Amino acid sequence: MELNLRSVAFKTGDKSDQIPLRVTLLRQIPGPDRPDYWLGALQKPFQWISGSEPGAFEIKYLVLATQWQETSVRAGVTRLPVGIAYVVDPSLLDDRELDLDKIRYVADGVADDPDAPAPPESWPSKVAGAIAGMFGTRDTK
């Protein structure tokens, strides 16, 4: 299964020019705090400098985790809020459990199954109430 990561809230200077990130999910991996992390391979690897550690890391793999209870990574998912971590030690690929020392949390984002139908637009077509004037419209109904 693949996911597109879009609307990623990277820090300034991070890989915002790479969005969307395409990730091929490899397997679910349990962590010390929850059983449902996902290990994925990036379609387009890149170099990353953490700012707090010397040298650059080649980022080929990510670890993803859903952010809301009772949500999960599954086929057909759209607009799924996820936490995103870079794998900085590729030996993690051989591990049976997630070692938090081998990843660096970098951002929150939204994931979609690229094969899922486009989700319906969720924003209302009209803005109502006291703030409507700020948006150049006024609908008090």
C-alpha angles and dihedrals in degrees: 000000000000133000132198114217111210136164090033115181098219122169115258111287096021125117098297089130088063095062126158096047113200113214129187108209111229103180147322114263127194118231134200092265105031139012101228112072116134127219114210140176120230117234089217114031119206142185119261131190110200098203092222098059130054120254133011129288124218103226111210099143138045135195115218130194129183113243102209128064116251093024124111144181106259142141113288096023118152132185093006113169110226140175114232127211129178118230105233096173112050091199083083087080089071095044123104092211133036113264106203090205089067096058138055120212107227112163153345120247148159122259131203133184101240090216094055120101113260110273118244116263107269101193117095116249092229132041114223138189135027096331094053092096090061089061094048095252137091122202115155097172 
